[in-house]
Amino acid sequence: MGFDEGSAFAEGQRVMKEANSSKNHHVEKLNGTGSNGELYTVKLIPDRGFGCVATSRIPKGTRILTEAPLFTVPKAAADIQAVEEALLKELKSLSKDQQHSFFSLHNAHKGKCSPVIGITKTNAIPFGSGGADGGIFPRAARINHSCKQNAQNTWNHNLSKLTIHAFKDIEEGEEITISYVDGAETFNTRQLCLEEAFGFVCQCELCSLSAEENKKRDNRLEEMARLDSMLGNGRRIMSKPLDCLHDAHTILRSRISRVYNDALQISIAHSDQARAKVFAQRAHDVRVILEGEDSPETMRLKRLIDSPTSHGLYGSSKEWAQPATAIPQGLDEADFEDWLWRQNRWQKELRVNGKLQN
């Protein structure tokens, strides 16, 4: 039996009280759901509340979780009352167990809005970075934040589900974490965002660095952001492709999943099928780890590996034109990387322009 708007607050209080008195029962349900439920257990972690801890070693690339949304929520809306009414309607259609799952979630906005709105604001995850809507995912909501996370959450449009993959090996007993922020923010920005949106002061490994170390890291992040914004300049990609490729190489380690795609676009825009094919393969390999073989982006990159010329930017310029068969063979790793990123050519141009000392 559902509940109407007038009794929503009382029902929410009752269910939350019940959740506090039967957390262990609820946690057992979370542990046992889904084909990968055995990979982790939900347990109370000192100073962090409930979290997900690996019950065995989880290799890099493993899909830890696949979850459909409990219900859909609008990403942004001016009329908060209309949003609450829509949420109440969704909640009313759920089973008691599902309502219980919702009201058991953390509310970082107590006293500022209704429990329904507070829980939703705290836990909603967007359907992709550009998605108009988001969803409530009770199992994924138990995965805590770290600015140095070991897992990646992605909305898979093909499955209409949220997936979470290990992007590094996670050892038995290690907490599984994702990042609640973009990752490109400076220390103060991250701290402010996390406290305002989620109600906690992050004390992860990165946030526990000394003030001097944080300042150095912030400076690197700001430089990476500057280069990243320049990479997004389509006119510069066409007029200064070598500089753009060098910028992509510079920020490779910090934003690997995006940089390979940027390098792919730079190369294919100038008809270099050989480098485009290599970058597509590398971008694909990273996406498989982060999202799995069935994600739309992974599948798109697979098509580009097979046919670089199918990219929409192919042929915008013929400056670097060469076929996919021109990938050099027999080079050692260092020489291949120099070829791939055109490092020798870039340094030669700098010398010609007087910007590099011999």
Buried (B, 14 or more C-beta within 10 A) or exposed (E): EBBEEEEBEEBBEEBBEBBEEEBEEBBEBBBEEBEBBEBBBBBEEEEBEBBBBBBEBBEEBBBBBBBEBBBBBBEEEEEEEEBBBBBBEBBBEBEEEBBBBBBBBBBBBEEEBBBBBBBBBBBBBBBBEEEEBBBBBBBBBBBBBBBEBBBBBBBBEEBEBBBBBBBBBBEEEBBBBBBBBEBBBBBEBBBEBBEEBBBBEBEBEBBEBEEEEBEEBBEEBEEBBEBBEBBEEEEBBBEBBBBBBBBBBBBBEBBBBBBBBBBBBBBBBBBBBBBBBBBBBBBBBBBBBBBBEBBBBBBBBBEBBEEBEEBEBBEBBEEBEBEBEEBEEEEEEEEBEBBBBBBEBBBEBBEEEEEEEE
